[in-house]
Amino acid sequence: MLYRTYQSYCQRLQHDMYFLTSNSRLNEQVVDKIILQLNRVYPQILTDTEAEKFRNPKASLHTRLSYLIKHLQKKGDRHCQEFYRALQINAEQLYNDLPSRKILKTTDSTEIDSEMEKCMLNDRGPVFFLTCFSVAAGFALFWYCSHSDTKVIGRARRILGFSPIIIGRHVRNICMLYLEDISRN
């Protein structure tokens, strides 16, 4: 049976039914926890009488679980979805081993491969980024300081004078000397 990602929870539950009911994968305690959760969740999935019927210790576990799954499928997709949620909470390893989950994991084409994404985003590295940033900052500083207007030079001198934290002392001194030379000319 081919499984598609757009199938409803009822169809998934039908697909997983044999897996869940075979080989005693679920024990009494887990089935009881699932039934109680379906009984107590809002909106209520199982009524009190239905919960008691599916928790009846006189019937075999296989029979009770089969009837529970068929009952949920009759009630609709929302009820089947809540069953999967209860199964995930109470038996996470079994939930991850479900045939429908394995098929979902292998056929999900929208999932992004993190290793491929890492290569795509970081293929040039941090040195490339720093080089581009330095070139852009250098062009901006050169353009800002290259105007012959004295007001611009005065503002640049004030900005560079108060920026020993932003750029190194040596770079600041060189820029200040350059600005003084420009203002003398």
Salt bridges, closest charged atoms under 4 A:
GLU28 OE1 - ARG64 NH2 2.48
ASP32 OD1 - ARG55 NE 3.67
ASP32 OD1 - ARG64 NH1 3.89
GLU50 OE2 - HIS71 NE2 3.09
GLU50 OE1 - LYS75 NZ 3.26
GLU82 OE2 - ARG78 NH1 2.40
GLU82 OE1 - ARG85 NH1 2.55
GLU115 OE2 - LYS118 NZ 3.99
GLU180 OE1 - ARG184 NH2 3.98
ASP181 OD1 - ARG184 NH1 3.83
